Structures are given as C-alpha cells and as structure tokens.
C-alpha cells in the first residue's frame, strides 16, 4: 500500500531539516542501541514506501523553477507548521512523562486538528520509542503518516529511529521531510552542514537557500552557498548568491573580488563592469579628495583594504573596458582613477586635455621617448605605474590614436622583459590587430629570444609578421624552428608549405603536405581504436537531488544524431535546386504581375515568400560578427581546425605543378579567397531585387510592418556589408515608409545615410526628397532630433573649413569628429538621440574604407540653407536669420530671410519690430531684384509674395494691388504655369474682400478662379 495515496499534493514543498527533539529524551545508552540495531527487522513494505515518498517529493521539487520559494509549501499543503511542531512536543512529553516545558506555555495556533485516533497512535509511537522498541515505533508512525501525512512528529520520530539504528543517511532524508513542517532557520543550517559533510552538494545548496529565505539577515548562509556552488562549478548559483550579498553590502570589494571571475567565466562582462564602475564612483563620493591613506601604485602585490577601491581594482576595471572595446572609458578610468588614488582628485582641469600629458615622464627620465607637446597646458610629470601605462597604451592603440599609444608602449617596453612579459605580449597583440606588423614584430622577437618568455604562439606570430612584411625566407626559418620543437604541429607545417609554394619550392611543400596527411590518418585510427569513456552515474545515496559534477563538455542528446558532411552537402544541393526553380518562377510571373494579373500576383507572392523566408532562416548569412563576408555554406576553418580538403587541394596542386612546371596553380584555390557573390545558385543582387519587390508589394497591400521587418533583417546580413547594398536597402525602407506615411522612419534612415556619407550633399538631397510637403512630413522635418543632427553636421562642416586641425578621424565609426576640449563629443550626443545605434565595424574589407575621407575646403551652402529652412518651419526665426544671412545672394534665401524677419517682428520677444519689418522688406526687395533678372515670367510670383507680405502686416491696400496684378498677368498670359499662383492670390484676395465687407467682389473671384 502506498502511504501517500490520500495526499498527493503533500510532495509539492521544499527540502531539509535538523536533528530530532527527542535525542535527549531517550534513556537508552549508545551500546544498547547498537546491539538492538543488529536485530531490527523493519515491517514488510515500510522501506519501499519511504523510498516512494522521497521519490515523489523530489519529482515535485524539480518541477518547481524556484526551489528557494518558501511560499510553495503553503500553497501545496495549506496548514500551519508551527502548530504541528507544538503539538508534537506536547504529545511526546505526555506519552513519555519525561522533560518539562521551559518558560510559559505557548497557545496553539490555528491549523488542522488531529483526530483522536491519530493522537492516540502518536502517543503509542512515542512510548514505543521511549521503551526502545524501534521497529514498533517505525510501524506505528508509518501508520500515522498514512492517515495524516502532515503530522510532523511522525516524521521526526522515524528519523530519530534510523539515527539510533546507525543509519544517518536515511535519517537525514527523513529530517529533510520533517523540516518543511517547521520553518526553523537554524535547523536548515544544521542540515546543510550534514549534507555537505556527506558530499550531497546540491542538497546542501538548497538547504542554504532555505536558511536565507527564512532568515534574510543570515548572510553567512549566502556566502556558504556561493562558496559551495563555486566548488562544484555551479556558476549560476554562485553568481546569484554573491549578487544577493552585494545588495546587502553594496560596493564591498571582497564580494566583488569573488564575483569577478564568475562573471567573466559566464561572459557577463557588462554587469561586472557596471558593478566595478559603481564601486569606484561610490568610493570617490565618500572620499572625494582621494583615499585617507594613499596607496603606493608600485606595491601592486599589497592587498587593498576591503572598504577602499584599490589600484588593482582600477586595473581590473580598465581591462574590462578594453575587453568590451570601450577604450575611451578605459582611458578615462586610468587617468581619473590614478589621479584620485594620488590625492589629486580636485585637479579636474586635466580632463580638458585630449592626450595624456598629465603622466608624461620628466625630461631626465625620457631617454629615447619622444614627448613633444603643444598647447598652453604644461605636462604634469606625475608618476604612473607601468601596469596602468600599459592599459593606456592598449586603449590608445586600439582606438586608433597610434602616436599616443606608442609613447606609452615605449615606456613599458623599456622595462625588463622577464618581469613584464605579459605586458609585452599584449602590446604586440594590439599592434598585430591593427595590422601594424612592423611594430609588432620586434616585440614578438624579444619575447621569442628568451626561453622563459618564448612560446609556440609567439614564434608563430613572429613568422606571420615576417611574412606580411615580405621576409618570406625569415618566416620559413621560424616555421622550421617550430616544427623542429613540435613535430605534431600540423598548422605550422601547412603554413610552411604555403610559403614554399609561394617561394617556388614545390618539392619541399609537397613533402610537408604528405606529413600532414599521414598525421591526420594516424589520428583518425587512434580515435577509432580508443573508445569514448562512458559516464558512470554517481550513486545518489540519501541526497534528494541529482548529485553530479558540472563540466563544460557538451554531450549530444540521446537519440539525436548529427548529419555527416556528405549528407549536409547533399541536402544543400537539394535546397539549391529548389531555390533555382522558385527564382525562375518568380522571374516569369513578374511581367504578368505588372500588367495587373491577379492570379499571377497571388502566385508570385507565395513563391517570393518562400524564397525570402529561406534566406532569412539561413544562419550562415546572419553571423554574430559582421566583420566577415559570407564565405558560403561550408566555409574553410583557418584557425581552429583545417579542413581535410585544404590539404588534399594543396596536394593535388603541388603534384600537378611537379608534373608540369609551366602549369598555373589550380583555379579553385584562387577562387576560394574570393568573396562569394551568390547563394544557392542565385546572385546576391538578384536576391536583393526580390527582397525589394516583395517589400514593395507588401507595402502596397497595406502590410508595411512586415515589409519593414524583412528589409531591416536583410540589412543585418553578412552578404550585404558593402556600402552600396546598405544604401540600397535603406532607400527601399525610405520608399516604403514614404508611401505609408511613416515619415519618422524615413528621417531615421536618411540620418544613417548622412552619417555613412559624411560631407556628401546627396544624402541631404535624399532627405529633402523624402519630406516633400504636407503637415506630417513637416512635423518630421522640424523634429528636435533632426534639427540637432543637422546642426552637428553643420558645425563639423564649419570646423573642417576653419579649424581642420581639430578634426579627428574615427576609424571605428569611419567619420570625422570634433575633438576640441571645450565642446562635447559629437559621437556621444549622437548616441543619445539615436534609438537604433549604428553597427560598428567596417562595411567593406578593402583599404579605402579604413583611410580617412577628404575634408571639405569651402563652406557648404546646402546644409546651411537646410538648417535655416528647418528653423523657419519651426518658427525659430532668429536662428533662421543668423544661419542664412551669409547666403543672401540667392533669391530663395532672400525670400526665406524676408519671411523670417517678418515672423520675428510678430513675436513678443522682438525688441525692435520696426527694424525687423524694415529688414524683411529689404530682403524682399533684394529677392525681387534677383528674381526679375530671370525673366518676366517671374513677375507674378514676385507680386504674389509682396502681396502676401503686406497681407501679413495688415496693409490690405498694398496687398490688394499686388494680388490684382497677379490676376492681370494670369489673364493676359493665359498659361497654366500661372494657374497655381493665380488661385492662391485669388483666395487671399477673397479673404480681404470678405473681411472688409466686399462680398460681391469675393463671389466674382470664387466664380472666376476658385470654381471647378
């Protein structure tokens, strides 16, 4: 019989408990218990029923996501545990007659009432335990649990029985069952210690969780939980525990030191960086002038106090920012942090210097280091530790500020290589990443010259640098040294074979390729001969959790076999055939669709949707990094593992060259290095045309959101990294947005095109075309974000002409920024207003994208006029006048200045209205002079604008004369080109007639000019 058939919900709770309350009540000594334990024979089925109870409890616990949720037990059981605890103690004392209650008697709390039968059985079981009759006690208490599983005393008595029977593991299981009936934090803590001693780590972690849930002030339980989780490599649990401690003790450096390696291991660098940065800001706020006892940066081995942000922590924060490619932040952290540690936090004027002259070496210590500075601020010559200077060098080099980075690097490289080998290597790697092989090579050679600092990695880097610099023979010598030291280095052999092939020594290359192929075959035979070690499950014992060590190795899921390379290629060929058929069908249906064939349009949409979704679902086309082009569905692995076909291809090529010296190298190798321009038999340009056609049709059908989603997704594909494709896709998004009336989307995409094509007027013309006319386009045209963006571009244009020395080329963003100390960085402002940040990295891999573009040498009238029109439309008349007055030789600009002057005169902020009106009429007269030079056909336009100006000023007599002159010109000429201006003049004139009471004259205008 199953004990718990009547209470299935009983096992929904959590786990763990403490020692029994009856250990002191037993009068039997240890020797008697041991002798009796040998003769105990449990009733039949008792052990099996207890095991079943535990299994059901564990399964319910595992179904709960948050095992630390203390409210789970209340939901499942719905009774008061404190009441059961009190009843059990009273019943035990009544049955045994032993022990006295200490203190005043507590009143029983509300909860389920035990029946007389259950109370009687509990008394019998307690008496049997006191009498030393352990089998009867177990049997009776088992019956109590069958009737009422929520009787905590029964669980505790059974646990004590097993404890007395020298079976502590089973007793621990039962105590865990009973622990959920009495919420005692101390008891959970004792059970956690017992579980940990027995090696049940998962169970111990859970117990510590229960301790903290019952007693949130017990930080020691969180610390023990984190330490144990870290021991068994349960980094997620350790992370949560340490973060909980950090909430109670914010900015504690001891906790941060324990948490840092865990966050780095789980790749949560942003969180780690934010915690360290917040700690630095906190301690800088507490001690704004620096630490009370300045820390000597040279003593980096000296541990920092727990309640201070030390030099080591500063280096950690700088390393985190450098790792996340936020090099600007790393530079600021080193400069400001070291200044604060040195007690100079009040010297904020150093922040105005874009370079690091604050930490320049004194003249007598410079040696061969060049530190010539220009400007009014003299170098500070403050000391800076080598480790901090190394971080500055790395950040400056990776940021593109090579000269400043070289200055710091030269100081670091002047140290002893044995003491700072790691710093040397990181500086060399930074040069290598920037493709500065001439600077990286000597550092690698210094490291490789000493056995204490040399390694295979260093030697291979030396060889690569020599090869990139054209020293093929020297690179080959280095590869030979690596191969002599490690005969199993197949990568070095293949690299050397490539060099021999370039150096026209095919026999040597062929020999190396044979060696690599033989090594590959031997390795495959060894893998087949050595079976994979099976995983032996660890015995669970008394643990209520699956106790196993966490490893990083990933085992394939049972029953799920991966396809072989041949099967994948066959599947890819099948999909390619399907794509070609679908593409041909789409091309055939497109002409019929353009002629209005409804059936053709329906079929075209079905086929196009299949192609689009197939493209979007291909992971190889949407890699996590956009620094590489699409290399095909089966790209070669050059670094981690060489594909066998590389060796076979080189072998075939070398053998062919050996047979025929005059035969060119195989074409497949030359084509392998070329960029792939097609996917499944269809060129990327054809794919792009299908995407655009599909998006346009969706937009016409009213499904703009789906069209925008498709185009934005394709925008992220590695197949369309080049700037031309990016521009085409963005213009397609603009087209769909304008058709639907989503002018904010059009402005967003135009701004991105402006950022990409700096100092190019075509991007601004595209913006003006997208916002033609109407109220909604005008709202987007005068939006504050667009005005700020255009104003920044205007300032950059102006600075490039007047102060080009302040313009700084940003390699990552591929645009110029203004680097003056008195102005904010444009890039930072751009990040604030752009909701969708630009994806960094070069759009193309050619060299032209990495070089700075040419700056303009004269002022740009288009952007000035654009900003003036924005200010005019936004009724910022003063700004419009200031920006446009320099272009007053253009009739359009003169008309705009006249409108702005009259508008300013109508505002209350105007301090001299008459002056502004006179200025407006002067600009209007200048406009008339310039416009008349274009011919008599412009007279109607000029008169209308004069009439409109007088109309606005309330001078109706002058306005009527000009309006009537426009109508006379239109009557005489009779041309359609005067129709629009004549209708506008007639409408405005009718308003004047109606206002002055001349309604018949207004009716005549309506009949003549304003009737359809």
Protein Blocks (a to p, Z undefined) as FASTA:
>chain_A
ZZklmmmmlmmmcedddddfklmmpmbdfklmmmmmmmpccdehklmmmmmmmmmmmmmm
mmpmblmlmklmmmmnopafklmmmmmmmmmmmmnopajdehjdddddddddddfklmmm
mmmmmmmmmnopaklmmmmmmmmmmmmmmlmklmmmmmmmmmmnopaklmmmmmmmmmmm
pccfklmmmmmmmmmmnopaklmmmmmmmmmmmmmmlmmlmmmmmmmmmmnopaklmmmm
mmmmmmmmghiaklmmmmmmmmmmnopaklmmmmmmmmmmmmmmmmmnopfbdcdfklmm
bccdfkbccfklmmmmmmmmmmnopaklmmmmmmmmmmmmnopmmmmmlmmpmblklmgc
cfklnomaccbdedjbdcekiacdfklmmmmmmmmmmnopamlmmmmmmmmmmpcfklmm
mmmmmmmmmmmmnopaklmmmmmmmmmmpmklgcfklmmmmmmmmmmnopamlmmmmmmm
mmmmmmklmklmmmmmmmmmmnopaklmmmmmmmmmmmmmmmmmmmmmmccdddddddfk
jafbdcddddfbdcddehiacddfklmmmmmmmmmmmmmmmmmmmmmmmmmmmnopaklm
mmmmmmmmmmmmmmmmpmklmcfblkbccebjbdcdfklpccfklmmmmmmmmmmmmmmm
kbccdfklmmmmpccfbeehiafklmmmmmmmmmmmmmmnopamlmmmmmmmmmmpmklm
bfklmmmmmmmmmmmmmmnopaklmmmmmmmmmmmmghiaklmmmmmmmmmgdjklmmmm
mpmklmmmmmmmmmmmmmmmmmmmlpccdfklopacdfbfkbccfklmmmmmmmbdcded
jfbfcfklmpccdddfbdcfklmmmmmmmmmmnopaklmmmmmmmmmmbfklmmmmmmmm
mmmmmpmklmblklmmmmmmmmmmmmmmmmmmnojklmmmmmmmmmmmmmmnopaklmmm
mmmmmmmmmmmnopaklmmmmmmmmmmmmmmmmmnopamlmmmmmmmmmcZZ
